[in-house]
Amino acid sequence: MRSAMGMGDLALARLLQRWREDPSFRRHVAAWARAPARQAREVPIPADLHPRCQDALRRQGIQVLFTHQAEAYRAARQGAHVALFTGTASGKTLAFLLPIFQALCEDPRTTALFLYPTKALAHDQRAVLRAWLSALELPVAALPYDGDTPAEARRFVRERGRLILTNPDMLHLGILPQHPRWADFLRHLRFVVIDEAHVYRGVFGSHVANVLRRLRRLARAYGAAPQFLLASATVANGPELAEGLVEAPVHIVEDDGSPSGERHFILYRPPLLDAATGLRQSALTAAAGLILTLLEHGIPTIAFARSRMAVERLLRIVREAWSERGGDPGEVRGYRGGYLPEERREIEGGLREGWIRAVIATNALELGIDIGALQACVMVGYPGSIASVRQQAGRAGRRTPLSVALLVLTATPLDEYLAAHPEFLFRRSPEAVRFDPDNLLILTDHLRCAAFEWPLGSDELFARTLDTAWIVERMMAEGEPLYRNPTDGRVYFRADRYPAQEINLRTTTGERVHIRLAGPSGRVIGEVDRPSAPILVHPGAVYLHEGVAYRVLAVDWERGEALAEPFEGDEFTEPIVEARWALDQEHARWEAPWAVGAWGEVTITRRVVGYRRRRWPGGELIGWEEVETPEEALPTTAWWLALRPALVEALRAEGVWIGPLDYGLEWEAIRRAIRSRDGYRCRVCGAPELPGQAHDVHHLRPLRTFRDRAEAHAPENLITVCRRCHRRLEEMQGTRSALSGLGDLLHHLAPVFLMSDPADLSLLVDPEGRLTGGPTLLLYENVPGGVGFAEHLYTVQPFLLQAAGEVLQRCPCERGCPACVGPPGEMIDLKGETRRLLERLLEGARVE
């Protein structure tokens, strides 16, 4: 790190000072934190380090080690598994390379496997490894082995590679099932490096933990017992993450001894355009303005957007505006999945060399790829976890004494909560990495793979804490291609295929729906897992792949194929899901005066019955469409909150209706009379009733706004409508209850307490609550069997409710908005009703 400021640092210092003194800028700042520069804490190079390693360090200009690097080296030399949880650019790579280089100097036959979550990161680290090997003057090859490795080069890699760089998918598909070809490598396997370990969460983490079980098992078969060296961003449960992946004690290194420049972190709220509705300037528009300001001041910048489409739109806005101001649009580039490898390498090189002045990326650039001396980071919306915020912000200031990161907040409850609680971003991480390697579907898949790779012993413990023998017996009883040898009792896989080919590490099922391009080519452009398919690729859905939008034309559910065509429209679709739930087993409950919270195993039966068309990126409603999809049953885990009858009655006395509406005994007769009056036709679109499908009868003014039910049922307040039009009218009028408003709020806030994306959970509102004794809301995991999110929500439910209350208190809207409880419709004070419900719930939710 430079000791004195350069021209770019001075420009940034002047801009920060200008922002501090500008009232028009400061009024949009929710929080501004400054972390002062931190001096390095250093120790001498370990005396027992091989002379060749010491010489290589000095040739690289390294005279001392940071304290955490020395601690990691000492622990690894003592034979421990080691995990480093230190900051971005803190030298974690050197910390895990030193014990490997030491072992190579002592025994050139030593091999090491480097696992990276992306190919881009693996290729970047290969250059680092090669530079070190050259300095060490070791005749050792560091070679990549992934999907881009040519077939003719793979044999050379297997036979000559001592340091292999790959990813979990290739380990799962290309190495473990082919282990006889890797016999020499596995026989001498001394180290396994797991970089960016915090990425392995949810379904992906559950699969990867099982892939590592299979790796350790095969290593034992070849006589090896590798040490695991992990590096990760900071998380709340570092030891649990590391030991969950390795399934053994791990030495944890968290005390960061590296230096750091002065860092500024700004939470920026786009201007409020309408206080009554809570409408703010688009986060993309606000981010574009900030990026242009940084460009004008000559400050190298990286910006992150959450989706590929958002990256492309932001890129277009900034490029056009920069060109209008006399700048070169080639100085601003995009970076996302779908770019060709040579394009990505060119962009990475341009950033390092400085001729690219700004890059707008998805989280593909979040991980540790070397992209030069950037000084500013702009994030468009909360990226899904606090670990990601810190990773993205850390891309700026890696080599400079001054940097700034700006998080442009969006109009969501989650972003609003972070605006009120910046300490979650600045001081600590409340998130924990959650995964469940013993998820039955995932574990069963990997037991098939394990049996194919090496016979399962009769008393073998594949999982550390779970006896898997009964699973194997059940698989055999159900006709799986498994065979028990009566001589040795071992179980063999006896099919011609190898089962890893049927397992995607990102899903819990091998069943897929392929998306094909309409037309003569019929090219497959993507695939989704079967449980998610009705939601993502139903007829009419807008499907995004590699930055290109497609409209789904039709789906053959039996064949597992969807037909799509390119789509040029500026919209996205939002499925309308009907769901019901069954309670399979309750695991724990929490009781309060007004409600009961619990978590357990449930079965969700759901289907998509329609979808909303919304303008991108603002989300304005364009229209509704109906669609028919098959029902899907999802066995999973959920957290639910059930309201006690006393609370429902108390709120009803205050005019807040939560439970199912009481239409009265006379309602069926009234429905028949109104349908007859209207000629059995929809009064909105004119559609006639079909045999066996009676139309609905709709209250023009919602029933819940009347105190006298007879007045609500007056003929002039009732019209006949088809189901499609009924949904539209209810959405426009705002018939949502306080329970659905609270559910919407909790659904958006849950990722603050989980290292998860909002899409990992779904919301189900059950106004009748027959299974629980009162109106209920559920947050259920969108993963068969669940991976631990529901249980964690149960443990933090008082904090989650408190967070919801704070968002409602701070939100400036009058009756509800996307930043709190969602749009209220025309006639309901949804925000006020939700607040009254939440106030009662908080009376019994102690937060210590």
N, C-alpha and C positions, 0 to 999 in steps of 0.2 A: 504494500500500500504506500502510496506517495505521502511524503511528510508535508508537502506544501500544496496549496490549491493551484490547479491549472486554470485556464481560461474558462472551461466549461463549469468548473466548480464556482468560480466567481460569478458567472452568469446566473447559476442556480441560486447562489446566496442573494444576489440582487433581486431575483424574482420572488423568492420566499419573503424577503423584507417588504417588497411591494404588496404582496398578498396580505401580509400581516397588517399593513397600514391602510388597506383599501376596504372601507366599510361595505361596499357592494359585494366584495368577495367574502368577507368574514360573516355576513349574515347567512351564507349558505354552508358554513362550516359547522358541522355537528360536534366535532372534536378535533383537536390538533395536539398530537403528542410529539415530543422530541426526546430521542434517545441520544445522550452525549457519546462522543467517541470513547471507545474502551481500549485500554492498553492491553497488550498481550501479556500473558503469564507463561513464562518459558522455563524450560529445564534443559540441562545438557543432553546431548545425544547419548543414549544408553551405551555404557562401556562394553556390554556383551554383544552389541550389534556387529555383525560380520564386517571386517575391514572393507570389503568391496562395497557394502551398503553405505558405510560411513563416507567413503570416497565419493560415491554417487551423490549423496546428499550435499556434500560440499561443492561438487561440480554444478549442482543446481542452485547454489547460493544459500543453502540451508545450513546454518551453523548450530541451531538449537531446535528443539521440538516444543510445540505447545503442550501444556500440562495434560490435556485430555488425550493427545496422541501418545504421549509416553505411558499414560495409565493403560490405554488400550493395548499397546505393545507388550507391556509387562504381563497383563492378564492373559493375552494370547500365548505368550511364551510359556506360561505355567499350565497351558493346556485347556483353558476355559473357553467356552463360547462367549463372545463379546458382542454387545450392542451399543452403538453410539447414538445418543439423542442430543445432538448439538446443532448450532445454528447453521444457516445457509453460508456456504463458502468458508466453513471453519476448518477445512483440512481433513474431513473424514476419510477421503480417498487415501491419503498418505497413511492415515492411522491403520487402515486394514491392509494396505500394501506392505508395510514394513515386516510384519511377521511372515508374510508369504515370501517376500524376497529373501528373508533370512533363511527360511526353509529351503528355498531353491539353491542358495549358496552352499548349504550343508548337504543337500541331496538333489542333484539336477533332475532326478526322476520324479520329483514331487509334481503333482498336478493340482490345479485349483479351478473351480467352476464359479463363474461370475454371473449372477442372475440379475437382470435389469428388467423393469416392467415394460420398456419400449425398445424397439430396435434403434431408434435415433440415439437414445442415451447410451446403449451398448457400443455403437459405432464411435460416439464421441469419446467414451472412456477407453476404447481401443487405442486411440491416438495417444492418450495419456500413458497407458501401459507401455506402448512401444517406445516412447521417449525415455521412460525409466529403465526399460530393459537395455536400451542403447547405452545409457549412462552407466549401468551396471556391467556392461560388456558381457552379458549372459547370452549364450546361444540358445535362447528359449523363444518359442513362437507363441504370441498372443493372437488368437484367431477367433473371428466371429462364427457362430453356427446358428443360423436362423433361416427364415423363409426366403431370404434374398441370396443365400449361399448357393452358387451354381452346383448342379448335381455332380459335375465332373470334379469339383473342388472338395466335396464332402469327405471322400476317402482320405485325402491329404490331411484335412483337419482332424479326423479321428485318429490318424496314425502319428501325426507330428505335433499336434497341439498339446502344450502343457498347461496353458492358461486359456480356457474356453469361455467366450462371452456369448451368452444366450439369454433367452427369456423363458418364463414359466411355460408358455404354450409349446415352445420347441422342446423343452425338457420333457414335457408330458407326451408329445407326439413323436418326436424324432430321436430322442436319446434313450429314454427308459425302455420303450418296447424293443429297441434295437441294441440292447445292452451287450450282447456277445461281441458286437463290432467295437464296443467301447471298453472291452475287458481290461486292457492295459491302463487306460485312463482311470477307470474306476478302482483298479487294484492299488493305484498310488494316489488316490484322491485324499488330500490332506486338508483342504479348505473349501468351504462353500461360502461365497460372499452374496448376501442379499441386500442389494441397495434399494433405497427409497421404500423401506419396509412398511411405512404407513399406508402405502397404496393397497396393500393386501387386506382388504376389509370386505365385509358383506359376502356375497356369493363367491366373488373372485378369491378373496382371502380363504374362504372355506375350502375351495378347490386346491389352492396353492399349498395349504397346510397338508393336504392329502398327497399331493405330488411330492412334497418333501418327505413324507412318510415312506413313499415308494423309493425315493432316492436313498434314504438311509438304509432301507431294507436291502437294496441291491448292493450298496457299498459294503454292508456286513457280509453279504454272500461272497464278495471278492476279497474279504479280509481287511477292509478299510473302516475307519471310524473318524470321518472328517469333523473338523471344528467348523462352527458356523460363526461368521463375522457379519454383523448386521449394521446398517446405517439408516437413519430415519430422521424425518422432521420430528419436532417435539409433539407428543401426544399425552393424554391424561394418564394412560395406562401402559407406559413403555415396557415395564417388566412383564406384564400380562401379554402384550403383543409379542415380544421377543420369545418368551417361553412357550407361548401358544404355537408359534411357528416351528420352533426347534424341539419342543416337548422335552426339555431338559433345563436345569438351572443355567442362567445366563448372567455374566458379569455386566452390569449396567454402567455406562459412562455418560453422565449428564452435565458435569461441571465443565463448561466451555472456557478454554483458556485462550482462544483466538482473539485477535484485535478486531475492532469494528469502527468504521467511520461514523460521523454524526448522521443520524437518520431522522427524518421527519415523516410522520404518518398523519394524513388528513382524511377525515370522513366528510365527504362533500354531499350535501343534499341539493338536488336540482331545484330551481325556483318553483315556488308554489303558485300555480296559475289560478286556482279557484279553491278558496278555503272551505266552502260549503261541501264540495264534493271530494276534497282532498286531491284534486288533479294537479300533478306536477309536470314540469318539463320532462320529456323523455330522457332516460339515463344515457342513451346512445348520443343524443344531441348534446347533452351536457359534457359527456366524455370527449366528443369530437372537439368542442371548444377548448377544453383543457389541453388536449394533445396539440392543437394548433398553436396555443400560447407557448408550450414547451418547445415546439419546433422553431418558432420565431426567435426564441432566446438561445437557440443552438444547443439544446440539451438533449442528448441521446435518450430515447424513450422506448419503453415496451408497454403495450396495452393488452389486456386480457378481456375477452368476451366469452360468455358461457357456451355459445353454440356456433357452429360453422356459419350459419346464415348471418348471425349477428356480426361475426368477424368480417364477412364480405360486405355487409351494409356499412359498417363503421369505416372500413377501408375505403369504400367508394366516397363516402361523405368527406373524409379527411383529404383524400387525394384531390378531389375536385376543388375543395376550398384552398388547399395548398397551391394548386396550380393557378387558381385565380389570384393568389397573392404573390405570384411570380416565382414560386418554388418549383423544383423538379419533382414531378409525381413519382419518379423512380426511386426517390429517397424514402418513400413510404411503402412498405411491403406487408403482405399478409403471410400467415404461417399457420397451417392447420392440417389435419388428416385429409388425405386426398391429393395433396401436392406430391409430385414425383420426387423420388429421392434426390435427384440432381438439383431440383429446384430448392429443396430444403437445405442441401449442403451449400448452395450458392448464397442463400439468405443468411445462414449461419456465418459464412465467411465474410459477407458484406457487413454484418454487425461487428464482427471482430476487427475488421479493417477500417470501419468508420464511415464508409460511403453510403451505407443505409443508416438513416438518422432516426427512423421510427419503424417499429414492427408491431402489427396487430395480430394477436394469436389466440388460439384456444389454449387449453391447459397442456397442449403438446409441448410447449416451451416452459412449463412450470417446473419440470424436473431439472437436474443439475447439468444440462448441456452448457458448454462454454460459449457464451455469446457476447463476450467483450465487456467494455467498461460503460455499461448503461448507468444513467444517473437518475432516471425517473421511471415510475411504474404507475399506470392508470388501470384500475380494475373496474369493469362495468358490472356492478352488482356483486353481491356476496357470492363467492365461487363455490359454496357448498360445505366448506369446513374451515375452521380457523387455521388448521394446519396448511390448507391451500392458500389462505390469505398470506400467511407468513412466508410460504414458499414463493408465491408470486411477487410479493413485496421485496423479497430477498434477491430477486433477479437484478434489481438496481442496487448500486453501491458496493458491488463485489470487489471493485478495485479502486474506488474513489473515496476521498475523505468526507464527501457530503452527498446525500441522496434524499429523494422524496418519493413516497408512495401515496397515491390518492385512491380511495375506494368511493366510487360514485354510487350512491345508494339508490335503489329502485323502490317503487311504491308497493312494498310487500311487508307483512307483519314482521318477518324475520329481519329485514334491513332496518325497519323502524326500531325494533328492539335493540339492535346493535348500536344504533345512533344514540340511544339512551344509556347503553352500557358499553362504552368503548373499552372498559377495562377487560372485557372478555377477549378483545383483540390485542390489547397492549400488554397486559400483565400475566395472563394465564390462559391455558387452554382447558375448557371444561369438557372437551370431547374425549371419547374413548373409542379406539378401534374395536369394532365388534365383528367377529366371525365365529362360525360353528363348524369345525371339521367333522363333527359327529352327526351333522344333519343326515338323516337316514338315506335320502335320495343320493346325496353327494357321496357319502361313505360307501354305499352299495356300488356305485359306479367305479370307484377306485379300488374296491376289493376285486372286481372283475379284472381290472388292469393289473393289479398285484398278482393275481393267480396266473394270468397270462405270462407275466414277466418271470415269475419264480414260484414254484408250488407253495401253497399255503400250508404251514405246519399244523399238526393237529392241536397243538397247544400254543400257537403263535398269537401274540398280542399285537395286532396291527395298529390298533388305537391304544393310546397310553392308559386311558381311564375307562375304556368300554370293552367288554368281552364281545368280540365280533363272531364267535363261533356260531351263535344262534342265527346270525344274519346269513352266514354261509349255508347253514343247514336249510334255512327257508328258501334261499335262492335255488338250491339243488332240488328241493321238493317242488318248486314251481317250474321246473324244467329248464333252468339255466344251463348253458353248456359247460358244466363243471363236473369233474369226475374225481372220486376219492379212490386212491390206490390202496387196495386192501393190504398190501405188503408193508408200506411205511405210513399209511394213514394220511398222507398229504393229499391236498386238493389241487387238481390241475384244470386249466382252461383248455378245452379241446375243440374249439371252433377254428376254422381257417383264417378268419378275420382277426384283427387285434382291436380290442374294445376301445382303446384310447381314441380311435378315429371317430367314434360316435359321441364323444364327450366334449362339449364346449366349456371352457373354464369360466365363462361369464354367465352361465345359466345353470339351473338345477335339473334340466331335462335334456335329453338328446333329441327330442322331437322338435323339428324346425318347420317354419313356413318360409319358403323361398319366394322372393319378389322378382318376377320376370318382367322384362321390358316388352311392351306390346309391339307387334310388328314382326317382320320376317326373321329377325335375328333371334328373338326370344331369349336374349342374354339375361343371365341372373345378375341382378345388380345389388342384391343384399339378402339377408335372412334375419328372422327374429325367432325367438323361442315360442313354442306353441301357447303357453299360458298368457304371454303378452300380446300375441298376434291380434286377437279381436280388438284390443285397445289401440294398437299402433297401425294396423294395416287393414282395417275394415273398409268396405267399399265406400269411396268418397274421401278417405283420409288423405291428407297431405303428408307424404313420407319423405324425409330428408336423408340423403346418402351422399357423402363426400362433397357437401356444399351444394348439391343439386336437388331441387324439389321435384317430386313425382306425385301425380294423383293416382290413387288406387282405383282401378276400374271395376274389378271383380275379384272374388276370392273363391277358390275351390278348397273347402275346408277338409274334405276327405283326402285329397291328393296333397294337401299342404302347399298350395301354390297361390300366389297373388299376382294379378296382372296389373301393370302400372304404365303410365305414359308421362313424359316430361311435362312439367307444370310451370308456367311462367307467372302465375298470379302472385299477388302480394298479400297472402293470407296463410293462416294455419288453422288446423282443425282441433277441436276439443271434444273427446267422446263423452256422451251421456250414458252413464252406466247405471243399470238397475242391479241391485245386489241384495241378498239376504244372507243371514248367517245362522250357523248352528254351533252351539257350545259343546265342545267335545270333552274338555277337561279344564277345570280351573286350578291354577297352581298356587296362587296367593291372592289375598285381598286386603284392602285397606279401607277402614270404615270411618266415616265422619258423620256429623249430625245430619247433613243434608244429602249425602251421596255416598256411593260405594265405588272404590276403584279396584280393579283386579287385572290380572293377566293370565293367559292360558292358551290352550290349543283350541282352535276354531276351524270350521270349514266355511269358506265364503263361496257362495254360488252367485255368479255374476254374468251379465251379458250386456253388450253394447246395443242400445235401442235407438240411438240417434247420435248426432254430433252438431256442435256449434261451429260456424265458420266465423273466424275473427280476423280482423285486419292486423297485419304484422308491421311494426312491433308494438303498436299502441294497445292492441287487444280489443278495439271497438267491434261490437257485434255486427256481423253482416247478415246472418240468417241461420236457420235451423234446417236440418234434414233428418229424415227417419232412415233407419237401416236395421236389417235383421241379421243377427249373428248367433251362433250356437252358444248355449250356456256352457260355462267353464266352472268346474269345481276346484277350489284352491284350498287344500289343507295347509294351514299356516298357524302362526301365533299372533296374538293381538293384545293390546291394552285397551280396556274400556272403562268408561265412567258412567255409572247408572244413577239417575236422580231418584231420591226417595219420594214416595207419594206426598208426604207432608210438604216438601219443597214445591212440588208441582202445584199443589193447592194454594200455598202461600203466594206464589207468583201469579197464579190465575186471579187471585183477589186484587192484585195490583195491576191487572190488565195485561199480564204477560202470559201468553198461551204457549205451552211447550209440548204437551202431550198431543195425541191424535185428536183432531177436532170432533166434537160431538154434533153430528148433523141431525140427530133426533130420530125417533121411530118412524116419523112420517116421510122421511127423506126419499125412500124408494118410490113411493106414490107420486111425490112431487117431481122426481126425475122422469118418470114415465109421462106425466102430464106435459112437462116442458118439451120433451123430445117429440111428443105428438103435435104440440102446438107449432114446432119449428119444422114439421114435415120430415122428421128423422134425417135432417141435413145439417151439416156444420154451418153455423151462421157466419163464420169467418171466411172459409174457402169454398163452401158449397158442396163439399164431399158428402155423398149419401152413406148411410150405414150399410155395412156389408153383413151378410147372414152370420149370426153368431158373434158379432162384434159391435155391441151397442156403443153409441157415442157417449161422451161425458156431458155433464151439465156443470157450467162454470158460473161462479158468483162474480159479477162485474166489480162490485166492491167486496173485498175479502170478508168471509164469514167472521173471522176473528176480530174484525173492527167493529162489530155490532154487539151490543149488550142484549138485544132482543132477537132471538133466533127467528121468530116469525117475520120480523122486518127484513132480516137477511134473506129469507126464502121467498120474498115477494116476487111475483112473476117478472116484474120489470127489472129485477136485479139478476135474473137468470137467463142464460142462453145455452143452446146446444152447440157443442164443439167436438171436433174429432180429437183424437189423442195428440196428434202432432201440434195442432193449434193450441190445445190446452196447455202444453208445455211452454209454448211461446208466451201465452198470456200470463201464466203464473210467474215466469221469469221476469217479464216486464213489470208486473205489479209488485213483485217482491213478497211472495208468500212464505219465504224462509222464516224459520223460527229462531229464537235465541239459542236453541241447542245447535242448530246448523251453523249459526254465526260463530259460536264458541268452537265448534269442531273445525271450521275453516281456519280460525285463528291458531288453534293448537297444532293443526296439521302443518302450517307454515313455520311455526316456532320450533317444532321438534328437532330439526337439524342443528339448532344451537346446542342441544344436549347430546346429540349423536353425531358421530363422524359419518354422515349420510347425506344423500340427496333427498329433497322432498318426494321424488318419484319412487324412493324405496318403500314408502308407506302410502296407504290409501285410507280414505275416510269413509266410514259408513255411519249414517245417522238413522237410528231406529226409534221413531217417536213412540211406538207402542211398548217396546221393551218387555215383551212377554217372557223372554228368557231370563230377565234380570229383575223384574218387578217394578220397573220404572223406565221412563224415556232414557235412551242410552246412546252414547257415541263411541265408536270404536276407531282406533288407529291400528290397522293390520298390515303385516309385512307382505310385500308383493313377491314373496319367495316361498315356494313349497317347503313347509317345515320350519321356516324362519331361521334367522341367524343371530338372534339375541337382542334385536332392537326393542321388541315389546317388553321383555323383562327389564331392560334398562329404563324404559319410559316409566314403568311401574315404580322403580326406585326413586325417580326424580319428579314424580307427578306433582308434589306440592310446589316445587320450584317452577315447573312448567305453568301451573295455574297462576302463580304470582307474576311470572313474566307476561302472561296474557293480560292481566290486569294493568300492568304498567304500560303496555302498548295502547290499550284503550284510553287510558288517562292522558297520554301524550298526543294521540292522533288529533289533528285539528279539524277533521271533518265533522259534519253535523249529525248525519244519520247512518253513516257507514260508508266504507270505501275499500278499494283493493288493499290498502295499507293496514287495514284492521280486520273487520269482519266480512268484507266483501261488499259488493253493490247491494243496497237495501231495496231497490225497486221504488215504486211511486208512493206507496201509502204507509210503509212500515218504518218506524224508528228502530231499525235493527241494532244499531249501535247501543242505544239506550236500553233496549230489552236485554241484550247480551251482557251489558254492564251490570244490570240488576241480578241476573243469574249468577254472574261471576262473583259479585260481592257476597252473595249467600254462600257460595262454595268456599270462598276464602275464609269464611268464619270458622270452618272446620279443618282447614289445611294449614297446619302449623309448619313454619319454615324456620328451622333452628340454625 
